[in-house]
Amino acid sequence: MKDDIMLINGKIVDPATGYVGAATIHISAGKIVKIEKRKKTPSSSKRALNLDNLLVCPGFIDMHVHLREPGREDEETIMSGAEAAAAGGFTSLACMPNTDPPLDNAGAIEYINERALVAPVKIYPIGAITVGQKGEKLTEMQEMTACGAVAFSDDGHGVQNNDIMRRALEYAKACDVPLISHCEFRDLAAEGVMNESFISSLLGLKGITPVAEELMVAREIMLAEYTNGRVHIAHVSTAGSVELIKRAKKAKIKVTAEAAPHHFTLTDDLVKTFNTNLKINPPLREKKDVEAVKKGLKEGAIDVIATDHAPHSVEEKELEFDYAPFGAVGLETAVGLVATELIHKDVLDWASAVERLSAAPAKILGIPGGTFEEGAPADFTIIDPDLEWEVNPDEFKSLSRNTPFAGWKLKGKTVMTIVDGNIVFTML
């Protein structure tokens, strides 16, 4: 049985009502039983956690994470990824299917569920759209949904065949789950390694045109409208994609979208250092694209902030830029980057940011979370908004260290994470 506890004197950030203020939260059996919107006298009781000057948010949900298990347990495991998530303030993760072998059948989904039982945070598997993620044959979506798949994606590989994507949207609609699209036409990407721009020409690196992303975003929107299916656009990186999504939402098409911290923070000119931790897919874009992504978050065209946590070994990332793999870890830096780059720079307020980190992904995936309602899971992310800290990859819980933010000084950090009423991470 879980102990009854109270969270007192924290400032709750409620994305549903916009309320940001004092509250006392009563927890019993891992659930919220009562919220009192007032301060309480500090208590020495073991049942009361005093959270003065801290923000108490509904548990953050990262709907785009690569856990590498099965197949590359040297880079990340379900357990190490979950520990990194807890340290970063995420109470729930949705893990992508591009493992080895891919999560393309019911047995693979059950494997993730079983391994997740002992994890400190909640893990939700995403199934592959096509068998082996080869883009040729649809997977058995109904079987995987019955086993707990919350969405389907061929992330890492955009579905190139138009008819297969159409059929996938139809089947996903029947399963009442979204498709998550990695938007990139391979023929246009043409084995590029960074954004196609003046910088790529200067560095002599093969570029990836923004059109490779934008053309597939346009296709997904058109197919979603035609099938009345739900499509979620992963890791939006270009101004053109933001504009397409904005128009689709205005037309009431069932499209949602996410942005990763590196895409609202970093620009392609940083690649001049040839730091392979800056090699991301989709690639870092120009300043106008970064500003468009931030505007998309501010205006609601982009619904979700997700990390695209992509661990890689040191040995792989130490290869030449052309040969190093795409991706960076992000679970343990996301909250600091959101606070530093979006909150403290007046792009978003706390209520809007928390909505994009909790309520929005919960709604899109159809999972519990993102609310302070009575009876909801007692999942909380507790933040010190003024804590200044330096990113030190050697302190990561993740098995991998491939971050482009090493040495960055950030303001705002998760100091406690609570899952089902249990403290799974604390700095207090």
HELIX and SHEET records of a PDB file:
HELIX    1   1 ILE A   78  GLY A   88  1                                  11    
HELIX    2   2 ALA A  106  ALA A  116  1                                  11    
HELIX    3   3 VAL A  131  GLN A  133  5                                   3    
HELIX    4   4 MET A  141  ALA A  146  1                                   6    
HELIX    5   5 ASN A  162  CYS A  175  1                                  14    
HELIX    6   6 ARG A  186  ALA A  189  1                                   4    
HELIX    7   7 PHE A  198  LEU A  203  1                                   6    
HELIX    8   8 PRO A  210  THR A  227  1                                  18    
HELIX    9   9 ALA A  239  LYS A  250  1                                  12    
HELIX   10  10 PRO A  261  PHE A  264  5                                   4    
HELIX   11  11 ASP A  268  THR A  273  5                                   6    
HELIX   12  12 THR A  276  LEU A  278  5                                   3    
HELIX   13  13 LYS A  287  GLU A  299  1                                  13    
HELIX   14  14 VAL A  314  LYS A  317  1                                   4    
HELIX   15  15 ALA A  334  LEU A  337  1                                   4    
HELIX   16  16 VAL A  338  ILE A  343  3                                   6    
HELIX   17  17 TRP A  350  VAL A  354  1                                   5    
HELIX   18  18 GLU A  355  ALA A  359  3                                   5    
HELIX   19  19 ALA A  360  LEU A  365  1                                   6    
HELIX   20  20 PRO A  393  GLU A  395  5                                   3    
SHEET    1   A 4 LYS A  31  GLU A  36  0                                        
SHEET    2   A 4 VAL A  20  SER A  28 -1                                        
SHEET    3   A 4 ILE A   5  VAL A  13 -1                                        
SHEET    4   A 4 ALA A  48  ASN A  50  1                                        
SHEET    1   B 7 LYS A  31  GLU A  36  0                                        
SHEET    2   B 7 VAL A  20  SER A  28 -1                                        
SHEET    3   B 7 ILE A   5  VAL A  13 -1                                        
SHEET    4   B 7 LEU A  55  PRO A  58  1                                        
SHEET    5   B 7 PHE A 380  GLU A 390 -1                                        
SHEET    6   B 7 LYS A 409  VAL A 419 -1                                        
SHEET    7   B 7 ASN A 422  THR A 426 -1                                        
SHEET    1   C 3 PHE A  60  VAL A  65  0                                        
SHEET    2   C 3 PHE A  90  CYS A  95  1                                        
SHEET    3   C 3 LYS A 122  PRO A 125  1                                        
SHEET    1   D 5 PHE A 152  SER A 153  0                                        
SHEET    2   D 5 LEU A 179  SER A 181  1                                        
SHEET    3   D 5 VAL A 231  ILE A 233  1                                        
SHEET    4   D 5 VAL A 255  ALA A 259  1                                        
SHEET    5   D 5 VAL A 304  ILE A 305  1                                        
SHEET    1   E 2 MET A 194  ASN A 195  0                                        
SHEET    2   E 2 GLY A 207  ILE A 208  1                                        
END                                                                             
